Amino acid sequence: MSAEFDTSHVKNIVLLGHAGSGKTTLAESMVYEAGLIPRRGTISSHSTLGDYHELEKERGNSIFSKLLYTRWRGYKINIIDTPGYDDFCGEVIASLRVADTGVMVLNAAMGVEVGTDIIWQYTESFKTPMLFAVNQLDHEKADFDKTVQEAKDHFGNKIVVVQYPLQQGAGFHEIVDVLRMTLYKFHDTGGKPEKLPIPEQEREKADQLHKELVEAVASNDETLMEHYFEKGELDEDEMKEGMKKAMINHDLFPLFCVSAERNMGSGRLMGFIDNVCPSANEMPPQQTVQGKDLPCRSDAATCLFVYKTVSEPHVGELSFFKVYSGVVKSGMDLMNANTRVSEKINQLFIVEGNKRTAVNELAAGDLGATLKLKNTHVNNTLCDKNNPVELVPIRFPAPNLSVAIDPLVKGEEEKLSQALHMLVEEDPTIRVEVSAELKQTLLHCMGDMHLAVIKWKLQNQFRLEVRFSKPRIAYRETIRKPADAQYRHKKQSGGAGQFGEVHLRIEPWFEGMPEPNGLTVRNRETHQLPWGGSLVYYNCIVGGAIDTRFLPSILKGVMEKMQEGPLTGSYVRDIRVSVYDGKMHPVDSNDISFKLAGLQAFRQAFQQADPQLLEPIGKVEVTCPDDLTGSVMGDLQTRRAIVEGLESEGHFTRISAKVPLAELYEYASSLRSITQGRARFSIQFDHYAPVPYELQKKLMEEYNRQAELVE
């Protein structure tokens, strides 16, 4: 049995927009309109196909992306419904990777919201063909013209009106379509509208908008422009092809009207999707990691890409994929191009929310799911063994929030480790780090809401109670002036004794510094430290005061102390150590004696060398609305930030600053509070810088207090 839909009859769309814009309700209307479900579910009754997860029902909004599909006039439309909060941007980015058209849903009562702006930046990076759907036109505060103007202000004049409402608010039931020059009149219950002539009083406005639409389409194609000049009009086929080409090139963004809740306009939107929006084989080919093109053709070797995995209780891992080439069939053996491991596709499904329907095969361009792939994860490519190809992976953003995590019940560390591993498998924007340096397990995620979802999953899916706490800061220690020290280790307790005496000098090390003053250099070793910085180790011993065989032991003692610095127990960096004298005993000297002598001599010298604590500094970039720039900068300055630049980006300002990481704990919450969620930020480690004297003193006292408690 061949695939039900060929490549050119599959359309993949992703519904995008700020939380509350109505994406899930629109998806429900589209599936209902096509006759795939007998009645429409609602968010309030927790009965939609999309938000079926227990947590989503509890919170009343989407948290995970959901795959649905509908059949419409000989086409299959795969619909991915996405969450609207930036904390769940991983779900949006993965969905954009496999969609061929984005539908940006705008709330007519709210206009362009912060989530819309943030998501738009992701669509720009993927160059996804886009159309806009102005929703909730039946809301009492709906303002279509204001919403369209805001959209043009934010996203440019490539937005072109295809439809406008004849009424707004509670009386909304008629839409003027300026592409087809038709009035759609809906019954109160929505559904299929009557098609009527445009009223005479609207004719001038409709003609003007029609002309603007035709000119926008013609301006992106020389041939169409010539036809337009010759005829003063473009026919329907020319408009269809011109709009498709302009959408693929990101040159045109058609705008439609809907009331998802009352099922008005969704059928026309689906008609436009199957008639005009591109299928996968009309999009630019995918890129392989080798830099080659992979055209989307069903008559080529099989290649599919896994963009999402979900762990289902009692079932196992469900892997969602897009077929980028060839045909995938149940029972097929494919090779994982990333791991070179063979995987058998035991079952194939098309997905409708939490409902799965088994199919025998899927053609290039289609989306589907399969169960129990043993060694395949998000971002992996499965391909024909004889035609290996690896597709470019999705680049997920770096996390913005870090917390330490521990189980509340002692002995559940292994259980927590396994649970966190499963969460990372499902969500690549989560990162788990077991820090030997900080002696903490760190959880990195996208923000407070993301963290709340992780906690819910740990409690409800894995039956684990956990504690989140502030992560320790990875300080570094160094010195600011030279110092000499000597230490004699002597131990006599019957039998073989221990004896070693070491004289050494330590200095702050920097690239290009002169050789040690007044010392004869015999040998030099440079060690790049795993935690950053360097240790430069000199043998300056004259006359054999210490045998050269003991020098590695002295180095070992120095390195051991550098792993737990004298100030706060932090790693030590950028030091030059010169061993220039000492004593040994013909019988009692051994490696352990010189290791301990070296360690203690280094510790003493370090305390006399004007020790300095260093703190990690992050490069922070905050993008916020212009009117909130002052508030954001004021908050940054309370965090010891040095603001380095302000850059205008449309209605937004990008603030660049260097901020100590110690001051950025819970910054995501503060920024959301200051800006009502209208800003976003990123943090990257930049460099280490000296800690202010008073703070260094406080941290040293705290460390010494903790050390006394341990003793």
N, C-alpha and C positions, 0 to 999 in steps of 0.2 A: 504494500500500500504506500503510495507516494505521499509527500507532505500535503496537507490540505490547502495551504497557501504558498504560492511561489514568491520569490524574493521581491518582485515588483508590486505584489499585493499585500505586503506587510509594512505597516507604518508604526514606528516606535516614538511615542511622545512622553515627555516628563512634565508633570504639573508642578509649577514652582510658585513661590510667593510667601509673603509674611504669614506668620501664624494667625489663623482666623480669617484669612482671605476667602476661604471656601473651596479649597482644592479637593478635599475628600468628598464633599457634597457634590461637586461638579463631576468627579469620577463616578459617583453613584448614579447621577442622572444620565451620564453617557452610557453606562452599562444597561440601565433600565430602558432608555430610549431605544436601544438596539434589540430589546426583547429578551435579554439574557437572564434577567431576574424579574419575577412577577410584581414586586413592589419595591419602592425605594426605602432604604433604611435612613435613619437620621442620627446625627451626632448626639443629640439629647437622649435618645432612647438606646444608645450604644449598639445600634443594629446595622451600621454600615459595613460594606465588604472590606473597606480599607482599614479602618481602625478597629481591628478585631482583637488586638493584644490587650490582655487584662490591664496593664499599666496605662495604655492609651485610653481605655474606657474610664479608668480612675481619674486621669488628668484632664480628659476632654480635648486633647489635641494629639496630632501625629508626632511620633518619636522615631519611628522606623520607616524606611521607604517600603512601599507595597507594590507588587506587580499585579495588575488586572489586565483583562483583555476584553475586547468586544468585536463583534462582526458587524460590518456596516457596508451594505451595497457591494458585496464581493470582495471587500477588503477586511483584513484583520488589523485592528488597532490595538497595539500593546500600550497600556497606560501605566506609568510609574508615578504613584502619588508620593510626595516627599514632605518631610517636616519643614516648618518655617523658621525655627530658631537656629541661630548660627552654632550653638553648642552641638548640633547634630549635622554639621556641614559635611561630614564624611559620607552620610547617606545621600546628600544632594550631589556631591562630586562624583561618586560612583555611578549614580543614575544618569548624570549628564554624559558620562563616558560612553554609555551604550545607547542613549537616545539619539534620534535623528532630527527631532524638533522639540523645542521647549515652549510650553504654554505658560506665560507669566500671568498669574491671576491677581488682579488688583481689586481691592475693596473700594467701591464707589463712594462709601461714606468716609473713608480714611485717606484715600489717595495713595501716594507712594510712601510706603512705610520703610523702616530701617532694614527689615529683612529683605525687602525687594531690592534695595541698593546693594546689600551684601551679596545676594545671590546673583545679581546682574554681573558682578565682577567675575564670578565663576563661569557664567555663560560666555563672557568675552574671552576668557582664556581658552575655552573649548571651541569658540566660534560656532556655537550651536545655532542653527536657524531658529528664529524666535517669532512667536506671535503673542499678542496680548489679549486677555479676556477681562473686560471690566464687569465685575460681578456685584451682586447685592444692589442692583439698580432699583429694587423695590424697598430699600431701606429709607426711612423717613428723612435721613440726612444725606442721601445720595446726591452727588454733584458730578455728573459725567464730564462736563466741560473743564472743571477744575482738575479732575483726575487726569484727563488727557493732557492738559497743559503741564501738570507736574511731571507726567511721564516724559513729555518732550524735553522739559527742562533738565531732567535727570539723565535721560538716555538718548537724547538727540532727535533731530527732525526726520530720522529714518522711520519713525513711527507714523503710520498712515491709517486714517480712519476708514474702515470698511463698513462699519455699522454705527448708527447712533440711536438713542432711545427717543421715542416720541413723547413719552411721559416718564417721570421719575417718581419715586416714593411708592406709596401703597397702590397707586393707580397704574403702575408700570405694566403694560401688556402688549405694546407695539414697538417694533424695531424697524428702522429704515435701513435697508441694505443698499449701499451705493455702488457695489460691484455688480450686483444683478438688477439694480434699480427696481427693487420690489419692496413692498411693505409687508412685514410678517406680523399678523395679528393673532395673539394667543388667547385661549380660554383661561379662566382663572386657575384651572388645575394644570396649566402648561401643556406639554406634549406637542403634537403636530399642529403648526399654525395654519391659518388661512393666508394665501398669497394674494395680495391686493395691489392695485395701482397706488403709487405714491400720491398723497393728497396734494391738490393744487398749491395750497399755501406753503407746502414743504418743498415744492419742485425746485425753486431757485437754490435753496441750501443744498439739496441732494445733488443737483447738477454741478454745483461748485465743488463739492466733495468728490464727486465722480471724476471730474476733470483733474483734480489734484492727485487722485489715485492713479489715473491713466498716465499722467505726466511723470509721477514717481516711478512707475513701472518702466515706462519708455526711456527715462533718463539713464537707466542702468544697462541698456542694450542698444547698440548703434543701429542694428537692423530694425528693431521695434521703433526707434526714434524716427527713422526714415518713413516707416509705414504710417506713424502717427502724423507726421508732417504732410504726407500725401493724402490721407483719408480724414484726418481730424479726429480719429477714433481708433481703437484697437478692438478686434473681435474677441470672443470669450476664450478661444484656444490660445490666442496670442497673449492675452492677459494671464492665463493660467501658466503658460511656459515662462513668461517674463517674471511673474511673481516668484515662481519656484527658483529660478536662477538667481534672482536678487536676494531671496531668503538664504540660499546656500552660501552666497558671497557675503552675507551679513550686511546687506545694503538696504534691506526693507523689512519692516516689522509690522504686519497687518494687525489691526485692532478690532475686536468684536465685542458684542454686548451679550451678557447672559444674566439670568437669575437662576443659579444652580438649585436653590432651595425650592423654587416653584417650577423647575424644569422648563425654563424658557430659553431658547437659543442654543441648547446643547446639540441638537440635531444638525443645525446649520454649521456649527463649529466642526462636527465630525465630517460633514460633507466637504468642507474646505480642507480638512486634514487628508481625506482620501483622494481628493481631486488635485490638490496643489502641493501640499507638504511633501518633501522628498522621502523616498524609501531609501534603505541603506545602500542599494546599488547605484543611487544617483548622487550619493555623498562622496567627497574626496576619499581615496583609499586609505586604509589604516596603515600606520607605519610599524615596521618591525624594528627590533633593537639593533639590527644590522643596517638600518637606514633604507630598507627597501619598501616598496609599495605592496600592499595586499588588497587587490580589488575584491569587492563583495560579489562573488559569483557562485551560483549553486552547482555549476558544472566543473568546479575545481576541487582540489584536495581539501578535506575537512579541517577546519580550524575554528575553535571556539575559545572564548575568553571568560573567565569567572570573575564577576564583579561584586558578588555578595555571597556570604554564607550565613545560614541561620541554624542554630542548634535547637532541634525540636525534641521535647521530652518523649521518651519511649520510641523514638524513630531514629534519631541521629542527625547528622549534618545534612542540611539541604543546600545544595550549591546552585546559585542562579548564574546563568551565562547568556552570552549573545553568540549566535553562530555567525562568524565573520566570513566564512568561506565553506563551500561544499554543502553536504547534507549530513546531519548527525542522525544515527539510527540506534534504537535500543539494541543492546547486545554488542555494540561496536567496541573494539579495543583501540584506545588512543594513547599517545605518549604525552606526558607532561614535559613540555619544552624547558621548563625551569629546573626540574629535578631529574629528568631523564627516566622517570619511573612510568611503567605502563599502568593505565587505568581502564577499567571496563565500565561502560555506560550501561548499567543493568536496567534502569528504568528512565523513561523520559516523561516529563510532565509539562503541560501548559498550566498556568497558575491564575487563579481568580481569588485574590486575598488569601484566606486560609484554606481554600478549596483547591485540590490538585486533580487534574484530569490526565490520565495516562494517554500518550500518543506513541506511534511507532517511529516517527521521524519528524525532523524540523529542518527547513531549508535555510540557506544563507540569509541573514538579515533578521531572523526571528529570535525571540527571547524565550527561554524555557528554564527548567530546573531538573536536577537529578539528585539522587540520594546516595549517601555513603561512599563518596570518593575518599579513599584512604589517605592519599598523600597530595591532595590538591587544595590550594588555599586561594583566597582573594588575590587577584593580580596574576594568577597562573594562566598559561596558555596550554590548551590540549589540542593536539594536532595529529595528523597522519604520520605514522612512523617513517614512511618513505619520503615524506615532504616536511621535514622539521622546520617550524617557524615559531618565533617567539615575539609576541606583540609588546609594544611599549607599555609599561605598567602605569597605573594611576598614581599620580603624586598627591599624597594626602598632606594636609597642613600639619605643622608642628603643634603639639599641645600647648595650651596657655596656663593650665592650672596643675600644680604638683602638690600631692599630699603624701604623708607617710601612712601606711596601712598595716594594721595588726589584727589578728583574730582576738575576740574578747575571751574566748575559751582556750585555755592553754592546751597544747597538743594538737590543735587544728591547723597548724602552719602548712602541712602538706596538702590538706584539703583546700586551703585558701589558694595555695600555689596552683593547683589543678584548675580551680574555678577561674582564676585570673587568666590562665593560659587559654581557656575556652572563650572568655570575653574578648581577648585580643584577637582570636581567630575570627570572631564575628565582626569586630569593629576595629579596623586598622588605625583609627585615630586615638585609640587607647595604647599607652606604652607602659610596661612594667619594668622596673629596674631594681635589682637587688644590689644595693650599694655597700660594698665591703668597707669603703671609706667612712660612710656615715652610720654604718651598722643599722640600716633601715631598709625596708622594702618600700619603694616609692611608686606611686601610681600617678601617671601623667595623663590628663584628659583635657577636654576643650572648655570646660567651665562648670559652674555650679549645678546647672540643670543636668548636664552630662554626668556629673558625680552623683547626683541624686538617683539617676536611673541605674548607675552601676551598683549603688548601695541596695536599691530595690531588688535588682537581679540576684545579688549575693544572698540577700535575706530570703527571697521567695523561691528562686530556682535552685539555689545551692544550700539553703538552710544554714547560712553562716551569719553570725553576728560579728561585725567588725568595728574597729575604732579608727577614725581618721584623725591625724594630728599634723602639726606644723613640721615640715621637713627641716632637718638640720642644714646648716649652710656649710659648703665645702670651702672653708678658709684655707689659706696657705700661710706659711711662716718663712721669713727670710731675715737678713741682717743688713745694717746700714754702715758698719765700720769694721775694720780688721780687729782680731783679738787672738792672743796666744794662750794656750793652756797646756798643762801637763798632768798626767795622771798615772800613778803606779798602782797596779793591781797585784796584790800579794796575798796568798792564802796558804797556810801551812796547817795541816791537820792529820799528821801521821801519813806515812807512805809518800807518794808523789805529791809535790806541792804545785802551786800556780804562781807564775811571776811574769809580768810584762809592764814595761813603762813606755809611755808614748808622749812625745812633745809634738804639738801641731799648731798650725796657724789656720784660722778661717778668715775669709774675706768675701764681701759681696761680689758675685761674678757677673760680668757683662761681656758681650762679644767685643773682641779686639783689645781687652785690657792688657797692660804690660806684664811681663813675667814677674814672679814674686821677688820683692826687693830684698837683697842681702842673702838670698838662698841659692844653692847650686841645684839646678834641676837635673835629675837623673832620668826621670820618666814622667809622662803625662798621659792620663786617661780621661776621656770625656764621656760622660754617661747622660744620655737623654732620659729623663725620668718619666715613668709611665703616667704620672699625674701632672706633667707639664714642667717646663724649666729644665735646668741642667745641674749636674754635680761634676765639677772638674777636680780630679784627684792627682796630686803631684807626689812623687817620691823625691825628696830633697836630702836624703840621708847620706852623710859623708863618713867614710871610715868604718862602715859595717857595724854601727851601733845597734842596729836591728837587722837581722837577716832578712833578705828580700822575700823569703818564703812566708814571712809573717805579714807582709803588706796587704795581701788580699783579705786577711782576717781583720786587720784594722779597718779596711774599707767596708767590710761586712758590718762591723760595729757601728760605723758612721751611718751607713744606709739604714740600719735598723732604727737608729734614733731619728733619722729623717722621716721615717714613716709614722712617727708619733712625736711631733715637735714639742719642745719644752713649754711653749706658751699656752696652747689650747689643745694639744694632742693632734693638731692638723699636720698635713704633709709639709715638709720643708723643701724649698726650691732655690735655685740660682745661688749656689755657694761654691767657693773654691777652697779646697782643703789641701794644705801642704804639710806632710809629715817630714820633720827635719831632724829629729833626734829621739833618743830613748835608750833603754837598757834592756838587756835580756840575761837570763840565767842559763848556764850550759845544761842543766838538768830540768829545772822547773818550768822553763818557758815553753808554751805550746799555743796552738791556734786560739783556744777559748780564752786564754789569758790576754792575748793581744786584741781579740775582739772586744772584750769587756773594757780594757784600757782605752781603746779607740773610742768606744761609745761614750764613756764618762768624760774623756778629754774634750770630745766634741760638745757634749752637753754643757760643760763648764765654760768653754770658749763662747758658745752661742749666747749664754746669759750675759756675757761681758761685751758683746759685739753690737749693742744697741738693737735688740731684736724688734722686728716689725711684723705685725699681722697684716695680711693682704686679704681683700674680700673680692668675690666675683662680681663683675659689673656686666649688666645686660644691656644690649642695644634694643631699645623699645620703640616701636612705631605704632602710634595711635591714629586712626582715621576717624574723625568726628565731624558732625555738622558745624559749619562756620560759627553759628551763634553760641556754640558750647566750648569753643577753643579756650577761652579764658578760664572757665571752670576746670577743664581737664589739665591745663598747664599749672593752675594753682595747686591742684591735688598732687601733681608730679613733683612740684617743688617741696612739698611737705615730706616727700620720700627721698630727699637728698639728690634729686635728679639734676643733671646738667642738660638743659634743652639745647640741642645743636642745630635745629632747623625747623622751619615751617614751610609747607608747600601746599599751594592751592590745587585742588582736584575737583573742578566743577563746584558743587554746593558743599564740598567737604574740604577740611584742612588735614593734611598729614603732618603730625608732630613727630620729630625724631629726637630721642633723648637717650642719655646714658644714665642708668639707674642701678644702684646696688641691689643685687638679687634678694638680700635680706629684707628689703623694704617692699618687695612685690608679692608677698604672701597675701592671698585673697584680693589681689588687685582687680581680678575679673569682676568680683561682686561690687567693689567700690565704683568701678567704671560704669557698670550697668546702672547702679543707683544714681550716679551723677548725671548720666546722659539718658536715663529712661530706656536703656538698651539700644540707643541710636549710634553707638560707636563700636569699633572693633580694634583689636590690637594684636601685635605679635612680639615675642621676646626671643632674642638669640644671645647666647653668651658672647661677650666681646673681649674682655681682658680682666686682669687682676689689678687692683689699685690699693694703696695703703688705707687701712682703717683709721679714722680719727682717733686721737689719743684717748679721749674719755671713753669711747666705745671699746677700744682695745683693753683698757684697764678693767672695764666691767666684764668683758668676756673672759679675761684671765682669772678674775676673782671667782666667776661662776665655775670655770673649769677646775680650779683648785678646791673649791667647795665640794664639787661632785667627787673629785679624787679622794678627799678625806672621808666622804660617806662610804665609798667603796672599800677603803682601808678598814 
